[in-house]
């Protein structure tokens, strides 16, 4: 099964996920969505499986720096899609694609559950 980890390389949580994957011997492609971009189809597929409130990191700096009107306008998958395409750093990281099944964030126990 092809696995892709989406994120940015300097994010601590992404680093932890990449280290965990390597230590467990999982072959995973890394997609830096700041440098490589984020395709609309990819983000839309995430939002088909994931709640937009899970995908959008409302605790991060990018979200907090948005004007209140912009935050208030994000009330649906469609609005979230436009936001993550415009500002990929608002995405909670990492996003793991395991053959079309998606998960967000990282913890040791979460990844143990995903890979057992």
Buried (B, 14 or more C-beta within 10 A) or exposed (E): EEBBBBBBEEBEBBBBBBEBBEEEEBEBEBBBBEEEEBEEEBBBBBBEEBEBEBBBBEEBEBBEEBEEEBBEEBEEBEBBBBBBBEBBBBBBBBBBBBEEEBBBBBEEEBBEEEEE
